[in-house]
């Protein structure tokens, strides 16, 4: 059994007991979150395709931690002009464990 869920504009294929990194959520660690935007659902018996979403179906997940990705360095330079800019960025994610689909 699996489902395709839209979270913060991105689509994730999830299964029960699977851990997924999603863009940072505002809920606290240990809490649960419910994703209502299910686009596709499949199990051994049937397949459901949303138009664009499946009504009445949701995915529940438990929040495990908030983490940061590795640093990305952005360096800009224009030759012979003395222009140099160095910036960095670390994307923040939330690790969730899928507890229930349905």
N, CA, C and O atoms as a GROMACS GRO file, in nm:
protein
  408
    1UNK      N    1   0.084  -0.116   0.000
    1UNK     CA    2   0.000   0.000   0.000
    1UNK      C    3   0.090   0.124   0.000
    1UNK      O    4   0.186   0.132   0.076
    2UNK      N    5   0.056   0.220  -0.087
    2UNK     CA    6   0.127   0.347  -0.089
    2UNK      C    7   0.034   0.456  -0.137
    2UNK      O    8  -0.074   0.430  -0.191
    3UNK      N    9   0.079   0.580  -0.116
    3UNK     CA   10   0.001   0.696  -0.159
    3UNK      C   11   0.096   0.804  -0.207
    3UNK      O   12   0.212   0.809  -0.165
    4UNK      N   13   0.048   0.890  -0.294
    4UNK     CA   14   0.123   1.007  -0.337
    4UNK      C   15   0.055   1.128  -0.273
    4UNK      O   16  -0.064   1.152  -0.293
    5UNK      N   17   0.134   1.203  -0.193
    5UNK     CA   18   0.081   1.313  -0.114
    5UNK      C   19   0.150   1.442  -0.156
    5UNK      O   20   0.270   1.443  -0.182
    6UNK      N   21   0.073   1.550  -0.162
    6UNK     CA   22   0.131   1.681  -0.191
    6UNK      C   23   0.153   1.754  -0.059
    6UNK      O   24   0.060   1.778   0.017
    7UNK      N   25   0.281   1.790  -0.033
    7UNK     CA   26   0.318   1.860   0.089
    7UNK      C   27   0.401   1.981   0.049
    7UNK      O   28   0.509   1.966  -0.009
    8UNK      N   29   0.352   2.100   0.078
    8UNK     CA   30   0.422   2.226   0.050
    8UNK      C   31   0.458   2.237  -0.098
    8UNK      O   32   0.567   2.283  -0.132
    9UNK      N   33   0.368   2.195  -0.187
    9UNK     CA   34   0.389   2.210  -0.330
    9UNK      C   35   0.471   2.100  -0.394
    9UNK      O   36   0.492   2.103  -0.515
   10UNK      N   37   0.518   2.003  -0.317
   10UNK     CA   38   0.597   1.892  -0.372
   10UNK      C   39   0.524   1.761  -0.347
   10UNK      O   40   0.449   1.748  -0.250
   11UNK      N   41   0.546   1.665  -0.434
   11UNK     CA   42   0.477   1.537  -0.425
   11UNK      C   43   0.572   1.431  -0.370
   11UNK      O   44   0.687   1.420  -0.412
   12UNK      N   45   0.521   1.352  -0.274
   12UNK     CA   46   0.599   1.247  -0.210
   12UNK      C   47   0.522   1.116  -0.218
   12UNK      O   48   0.402   1.112  -0.193
   13UNK      N   49   0.593   1.009  -0.253
   13UNK     CA   50   0.536   0.875  -0.249
   13UNK      C   51   0.566   0.818  -0.110
   13UNK      O   52   0.683   0.805  -0.073
   14UNK      N   53   0.461   0.785  -0.034
   14UNK     CA   54   0.479   0.742   0.105
   14UNK      C   55   0.412   0.608   0.128
   14UNK      O   56   0.314   0.571   0.063
   15UNK      N   57   0.468   0.534   0.226
   15UNK     CA   58   0.415   0.406   0.271
   15UNK      C   59   0.410   0.408   0.423
   15UNK      O   60   0.484   0.486   0.484
   16UNK      N   61   0.326   0.327   0.486
   16UNK     CA   62   0.324   0.324   0.632
   16UNK      C   63   0.460   0.286   0.690
   16UNK      O   64   0.531   0.202   0.634
   17UNK      N   65   0.496   0.348   0.802
   17UNK     CA   66   0.622   0.326   0.875
   17UNK      C   67   0.745   0.378   0.800
   17UNK      O   68   0.857   0.345   0.837
   18UNK      N   69   0.726   0.458   0.698
   18UNK     CA   70   0.838   0.515   0.622
   18UNK      C   71   0.873   0.652   0.678
   18UNK      O   72   0.784   0.726   0.721
   19UNK      N   73   1.001   0.686   0.678
   19UNK     CA   74   1.048   0.817   0.723
   19UNK      C   75   1.076   0.905   0.601
   19UNK      O   76   1.141   0.862   0.506
   20UNK      N   77   1.024   1.030   0.605
   20UNK     CA   78   1.035   1.120   0.492
   20UNK      C   79   1.080   1.257   0.543
   20UNK      O   80   1.035   1.301   0.648
   21UNK      N   81   1.167   1.323   0.468
   21UNK     CA   82   1.207   1.460   0.499
   21UNK      C   83   1.123   1.554   0.413
   21UNK      O   84   1.127   1.547   0.290
   22UNK      N   85   1.047   1.642   0.479
   22UNK     CA   86   0.961   1.738   0.411
   22UNK      C   87   1.005   1.879   0.449
   22UNK      O   88   1.075   1.894   0.550
   23UNK      N   89   0.967   1.982   0.372
   23UNK     CA   90   1.002   2.119   0.412
   23UNK      C   91   0.951   2.148   0.553
   23UNK      O   92   0.850   2.091   0.596
   24UNK      N   93   1.020   2.236   0.624
   24UNK     CA   94   0.996   2.256   0.767
   24UNK      C   95   0.849   2.289   0.797
   24UNK      O   96   0.788   2.375   0.734
   25UNK      N   97   0.795   2.216   0.896
   25UNK     CA   98   0.660   2.236   0.944
   25UNK      C   99   0.664   2.309   1.078
   25UNK      O  100   0.764   2.303   1.148
   26UNK      N  101   0.556   2.378   1.113
   26UNK     CA  102   0.556   2.461   1.234
   26UNK      C  103   0.519   2.383   1.360
   26UNK      O  104   0.531   2.438   1.469
   27UNK      N  105   0.474   2.258   1.349
   27UNK     CA  106   0.435   2.180   1.465
   27UNK      C  107   0.557   2.137   1.547
   27UNK      O  108   0.669   2.136   1.496
   28UNK      N  109   0.533   2.101   1.673
   28UNK     CA  110   0.640   2.059   1.764
   28UNK      C  111   0.677   1.912   1.743
   28UNK      O  112   0.601   1.835   1.685
   29UNK      N  113   0.796   1.877   1.791
   29UNK     CA  114   0.846   1.740   1.783
   29UNK      C  115   0.759   1.651   1.871
   29UNK      O  116   0.724   1.690   1.983
   30UNK      N  117   0.723   1.534   1.823
   30UNK     CA  118   0.640   1.441   1.896
   30UNK      C  119   0.492   1.454   1.861
   30UNK      O  120   0.414   1.365   1.894
   31UNK      N  121   0.454   1.562   1.797
   31UNK     CA  122   0.315   1.581   1.758
   31UNK      C  123   0.281   1.506   1.631
   31UNK      O  124   0.368   1.446   1.567
   32UNK      N  125   0.154   1.510   1.595
   32UNK     CA  126   0.111   1.446   1.472
   32UNK      C  127   0.060   1.552   1.376
   32UNK      O  128   0.012   1.658   1.416
   33UNK      N  129   0.071   1.521   1.250
   33UNK     CA  130   0.025   1.610   1.144
   33UNK      C  131  -0.056   1.527   1.045
   33UNK      O  132  -0.028   1.410   1.023
   34UNK      N  133  -0.157   1.589   0.986
   34UNK     CA  134  -0.246   1.520   0.893
   34UNK      C  135  -0.236   1.589   0.758
   34UNK      O  136  -0.258   1.710   0.748
   35UNK      N  137  -0.204   1.514   0.655
   35UNK     CA  138  -0.194   1.566   0.519
   35UNK      C  139  -0.321   1.526   0.444
   35UNK      O  140  -0.346   1.408   0.423
   36UNK      N  141  -0.400   1.624   0.404
   36UNK     CA  142  -0.528   1.600   0.338
   36UNK      C  143  -0.517   1.587   0.186
   36UNK      O  144  -0.607   1.534   0.122
   37UNK      N  145  -0.408   1.636   0.130
   37UNK     CA  146  -0.394   1.643  -0.015
   37UNK      C  147  -0.333   1.514  -0.071
   37UNK      O  148  -0.215   1.509  -0.104
   38UNK      N  149  -0.416   1.410  -0.082
   38UNK     CA  150  -0.373   1.281  -0.137
   38UNK      C  151  -0.411   1.278  -0.285
   38UNK      O  152  -0.528   1.293  -0.320
   39UNK      N  153  -0.312   1.257  -0.371
   39UNK     CA  154  -0.333   1.260  -0.516
   39UNK      C  155  -0.356   1.121  -0.576
   39UNK      O  156  -0.424   1.108  -0.678
   40UNK      N  157  -0.299   1.018  -0.512
   40UNK     CA  158  -0.305   0.882  -0.566
   40UNK      C  159  -0.297   0.784  -0.451
   40UNK      O  160  -0.224   0.806  -0.355
   41UNK      N  161  -0.371   0.676  -0.460
   41UNK     CA  162  -0.368   0.572  -0.357
   41UNK      C  163  -0.377   0.435  -0.424
   41UNK      O  164  -0.457   0.414  -0.515
   42UNK      N  165  -0.293   0.343  -0.379
   42UNK     CA  166  -0.295   0.207  -0.435
   42UNK      C  167  -0.269   0.106  -0.324
   42UNK      O  168  -0.182   0.127  -0.239
   43UNK      N  169  -0.345  -0.003  -0.325
   43UNK     CA  170  -0.318  -0.116  -0.239
   43UNK      C  171  -0.332  -0.243  -0.322
   43UNK      O  172  -0.339  -0.237  -0.445
   44UNK      N  173  -0.337  -0.360  -0.254
   44UNK     CA  174  -0.342  -0.487  -0.328
   44UNK      C  175  -0.469  -0.503  -0.409
   44UNK      O  176  -0.468  -0.571  -0.512
   45UNK      N  177  -0.578  -0.441  -0.364
   45UNK     CA  178  -0.708  -0.463  -0.427
   45UNK      C  179  -0.748  -0.357  -0.528
   45UNK      O  180  -0.810  -0.388  -0.630
   46UNK      N  181  -0.713  -0.231  -0.501
   46UNK     CA  182  -0.768  -0.124  -0.585
   46UNK      C  183  -0.668  -0.010  -0.602
   46UNK      O  184  -0.566  -0.001  -0.534
   47UNK      N  185  -0.703   0.076  -0.696
   47UNK     CA  186  -0.627   0.197  -0.724
   47UNK      C  187  -0.725   0.313  -0.729
   47UNK      O  188  -0.831   0.303  -0.792
   48UNK      N  189  -0.691   0.423  -0.661
   48UNK     CA  190  -0.774   0.543  -0.665
   48UNK      C  191  -0.689   0.659  -0.715
   48UNK      O  192  -0.579   0.684  -0.666
   49UNK      N  193  -0.742   0.730  -0.814
   49UNK     CA  194  -0.673   0.845  -0.870
   49UNK      C  195  -0.759   0.968  -0.844
   49UNK      O  196  -0.879   0.968  -0.875
   50UNK      N  197  -0.700   1.072  -0.788
   50UNK     CA  198  -0.773   1.193  -0.756
   50UNK      C  199  -0.788   1.285  -0.875
   50UNK      O  200  -0.708   1.280  -0.969
   51UNK      N  201  -0.891   1.369  -0.870
   51UNK     CA  202  -0.913   1.468  -0.977
   51UNK      C  203  -0.935   1.606  -0.917
   51UNK      O  204  -1.050   1.648  -0.916
   52UNK      N  205  -0.840   1.678  -0.869
   52UNK     CA  206  -0.699   1.645  -0.852
   52UNK      C  207  -0.668   1.574  -0.721
   52UNK      O  208  -0.560   1.516  -0.708
   53UNK      N  209  -0.759   1.576  -0.621
   53UNK     CA  210  -0.734   1.511  -0.492
   53UNK      C  211  -0.844   1.410  -0.463
   53UNK      O  212  -0.955   1.418  -0.516
   54UNK      N  213  -0.811   1.312  -0.377
   54UNK     CA  214  -0.908   1.212  -0.335
   54UNK      C  215  -0.978   1.264  -0.211
   54UNK      O  216  -0.914   1.292  -0.110
   55UNK      N  217  -1.110   1.277  -0.218
   55UNK     CA  218  -1.187   1.328  -0.105
   55UNK      C  219  -1.200   1.220   0.002
   55UNK      O  220  -1.221   1.103  -0.029
   56UNK      N  221  -1.188   1.260   0.128
   56UNK     CA  222  -1.207   1.169   0.239
   56UNK      C  223  -1.086   1.083   0.273
   56UNK      O  224  -1.094   1.001   0.365
   57UNK      N  225  -0.977   1.099   0.204
   57UNK     CA  226  -0.857   1.021   0.230
   57UNK      C  227  -0.748   1.113   0.281
   57UNK      O  228  -0.728   1.222   0.226
   58UNK      N  229  -0.676   1.071   0.385
   58UNK     CA  230  -0.568   1.152   0.440
   58UNK      C  231  -0.454   1.064   0.487
   58UNK      O  232  -0.468   0.942   0.499
   59UNK      N  233  -0.340   1.127   0.512
   59UNK     CA  234  -0.222   1.057   0.560
   59UNK      C  235  -0.181   1.121   0.692
   59UNK      O  236  -0.166   1.243   0.700
   60UNK      N  237  -0.164   1.038   0.795
   60UNK     CA  238  -0.121   1.087   0.926
   60UNK      C  239   0.024   1.052   0.946
   60UNK      O  240   0.071   0.944   0.909
   61UNK      N  241   0.098   1.148   1.008
   61UNK     CA  242   0.240   1.128   1.031
   61UNK      C  243   0.279   1.185   1.167
   61UNK      O  244   0.216   1.278   1.217
   62UNK      N  245   0.384   1.128   1.225
   62UNK     CA  246   0.438   1.175   1.352
   62UNK      C  247   0.566   1.252   1.324
   62UNK      O  248   0.650   1.207   1.245
   63UNK      N  249   0.582   1.368   1.388
   63UNK     CA  250   0.701   1.450   1.367
   63UNK      C  251   0.813   1.398   1.456
   63UNK      O  252   0.798   1.391   1.578
   64UNK      N  253   0.925   1.361   1.394
   64UNK     CA  254   1.039   1.305   1.467
   64UNK      C  255   1.143   1.410   1.502
   64UNK      O  256   1.193   1.411   1.614
   65UNK      N  257   1.178   1.499   1.407
   65UNK     CA  258   1.280   1.599   1.435
   65UNK      C  259   1.278   1.708   1.329
   65UNK      O  260   1.218   1.693   1.222
   66UNK      N  261   1.344   1.819   1.362
   66UNK     CA  262   1.368   1.928   1.268
   66UNK      C  263   1.518   1.930   1.241
   66UNK      O  264   1.598   1.938   1.335
   67UNK      N  265   1.558   1.924   1.115
   67UNK     CA  266   1.700   1.916   1.079
   67UNK      C  267   1.733   2.019   0.971
   67UNK      O  268   1.644   2.076   0.907
   68UNK      N  269   1.864   2.042   0.953
   68UNK     CA  270   1.912   2.130   0.847
   68UNK      C  271   1.992   2.048   0.746
   68UNK      O  272   2.062   1.953   0.783
   69UNK      N  273   1.982   2.086   0.621
   69UNK     CA  274   2.058   2.022   0.515
   69UNK      C  275   2.201   2.077   0.517
   69UNK      O  276   2.231   2.169   0.593
   70UNK      N  277   2.286   2.023   0.435
   70UNK     CA  278   2.423   2.073   0.425
   70UNK      C  279   2.428   2.212   0.366
   70UNK      O  280   2.333   2.256   0.301
   71UNK      N  281   2.537   2.282   0.388
   71UNK     CA  282   2.550   2.419   0.342
   71UNK      C  283   2.576   2.424   0.192
   71UNK      O  284   2.655   2.347   0.138
   72UNK      N  285   2.508   2.517   0.126
   72UNK     CA  286   2.529   2.544  -0.016
   72UNK      C  287   2.594   2.681  -0.026
   72UNK      O  288   2.539   2.779   0.026
   73UNK      N  289   2.708   2.690  -0.090
   73UNK     CA  290   2.780   2.816  -0.105
   73UNK      C  291   2.748   2.878  -0.241
   73UNK      O  292   2.758   2.811  -0.344
   74UNK      N  293   2.709   3.006  -0.240
   74UNK     CA  294   2.680   3.080  -0.362
   74UNK      C  295   2.787   3.188  -0.375
   74UNK      O  296   2.799   3.273  -0.287
   75UNK      N  297   2.865   3.184  -0.482
   75UNK     CA  298   2.973   3.280  -0.502
   75UNK      C  299   2.954   3.348  -0.637
   75UNK      O  300   2.944   3.281  -0.740
   76UNK      N  301   2.950   3.481  -0.636
   76UNK     CA  302   2.935   3.558  -0.760
   76UNK      C  303   3.057   3.645  -0.778
   76UNK      O  304   3.112   3.698  -0.681
   77UNK      N  305   3.100   3.659  -0.903
   77UNK     CA  306   3.217   3.743  -0.931
   77UNK      C  307   3.206   3.799  -1.072
   77UNK      O  308   3.164   3.730  -1.164
   78UNK      N  309   3.244   3.926  -1.087
   78UNK     CA  310   3.257   3.988  -1.219
   78UNK      C  311   3.403   4.026  -1.236
   78UNK      O  312   3.459   4.102  -1.157
   79UNK      N  313   3.464   3.974  -1.338
   79UNK     CA  314   3.607   3.996  -1.355
   79UNK      C  315   3.638   4.142  -1.386
   79UNK      O  316   3.561   4.211  -1.453
   80UNK      N  317   3.748   4.185  -1.338
   80UNK     CA  318   3.805   4.319  -1.358
   80UNK      C  319   3.717   4.431  -1.299
   80UNK      O  320   3.742   4.548  -1.328
   81UNK      N  321   3.618   4.400  -1.221
   81UNK     CA  322   3.531   4.502  -1.164
   81UNK      C  323   3.545   4.512  -1.012
   81UNK      O  324   3.496   4.608  -0.952
   82UNK      N  325   3.610   4.415  -0.949
   82UNK     CA  326   3.623   4.416  -0.804
   82UNK      C  327   3.496   4.373  -0.732
   82UNK      O  328   3.479   4.400  -0.614
   83UNK      N  329   3.407   4.305  -0.804
   83UNK     CA  330   3.279   4.262  -0.747
   83UNK      C  331   3.287   4.115  -0.708
   83UNK      O  332   3.304   4.028  -0.794
   84UNK      N  333   3.275   4.087  -0.579
   84UNK     CA  334   3.272   3.950  -0.528
   84UNK      C  335   3.170   3.942  -0.415
   84UNK      O  336   3.172   4.025  -0.324
   85UNK      N  337   3.083   3.843  -0.422
   85UNK     CA  338   2.983   3.821  -0.317
   85UNK      C  339   2.983   3.672  -0.284
   85UNK      O  340   2.973   3.588  -0.373
   86UNK      N  341   2.994   3.641  -0.154
   86UNK     CA  342   2.989   3.502  -0.110
   86UNK      C  343   2.878   3.489  -0.008
   86UNK      O  344   2.878   3.556   0.095
   87UNK      N  345   2.783   3.401  -0.038
   87UNK     CA  346   2.670   3.378   0.052
   87UNK      C  347   2.652   3.228   0.070
   87UNK      O  348   2.697   3.149  -0.013
   88UNK      N  349   2.588   3.190   0.179
   88UNK     CA  350   2.560   3.050   0.206
   88UNK      C  351   2.413   3.030   0.241
   88UNK      O  352   2.342   3.126   0.273
   89UNK      N  353   2.369   2.906   0.234
   89UNK     CA  354   2.229   2.875   0.264
   89UNK      C  355   2.221   2.733   0.316
   89UNK      O  356   2.288   2.643   0.266
   90UNK      N  357   2.137   2.712   0.419
   90UNK     CA  358   2.108   2.578   0.470
   90UNK      C  359   1.957   2.561   0.475
   90UNK      O  360   1.888   2.631   0.549
   91UNK      N  361   1.906   2.468   0.396
   91UNK     CA  362   1.763   2.442   0.392
   91UNK      C  363   1.719   2.366   0.517
   91UNK      O  364   1.790   2.277   0.563
   92UNK      N  365   1.603   2.402   0.572
   92UNK     CA  366   1.552   2.336   0.691
   92UNK      C  367   1.443   2.236   0.652
   92UNK      O  368   1.358   2.263   0.568
   93UNK      N  369   1.449   2.118   0.716
   93UNK     CA  370   1.355   2.010   0.688
   93UNK      C  371   1.295   1.958   0.818
   93UNK      O  372   1.349   1.980   0.926
   94UNK      N  373   1.183   1.888   0.806
   94UNK     CA  374   1.122   1.818   0.917
   94UNK      C  375   1.116   1.671   0.880
   94UNK      O  376   1.071   1.634   0.771
   95UNK      N  377   1.164   1.586   0.971
   95UNK     CA  378   1.160   1.442   0.949
   95UNK      C  379   1.029   1.389   1.008
   95UNK      O  380   1.003   1.407   1.127
   96UNK      N  381   0.948   1.325   0.925
   96UNK     CA  382   0.821   1.269   0.972
   96UNK      C  383   0.818   1.120   0.942
   96UNK      O  384   0.879   1.072   0.846
   97UNK      N  385   0.746   1.046   1.027
   97UNK     CA  386   0.726   0.903   1.005
   97UNK      C  387   0.578   0.880   0.977
   97UNK      O  388   0.492   0.918   1.057
   98UNK      N  389   0.550   0.820   0.865
   98UNK     CA  390   0.411   0.796   0.823
   98UNK      C  391   0.351   0.689   0.914
   98UNK      O  392   0.403   0.578   0.922
   99UNK      N  393   0.242   0.723   0.982
   99UNK     CA  394   0.180   0.628   1.073
   99UNK      C  395   0.058   0.560   1.014
   99UNK      O  396   0.035   0.442   1.039
  100UNK      N  397  -0.022   0.633   0.934
  100UNK     CA  398  -0.145   0.573   0.884
  100UNK      C  399  -0.186   0.638   0.754
  100UNK      O  400  -0.175   0.759   0.737
  101UNK      N  401  -0.233   0.556   0.661
  101UNK     CA  402  -0.291   0.606   0.537
  101UNK      C  403  -0.438   0.561   0.536
  101UNK      O  404  -0.468   0.442   0.546
  102UNK      N  405  -0.527   0.657   0.523
  102UNK     CA  406  -0.668   0.619   0.518
  102UNK      C  407  -0.757   0.712   0.596
  102UNK      O  408  -0.878   0.692   0.600
   0.00000   0.00000   0.00000
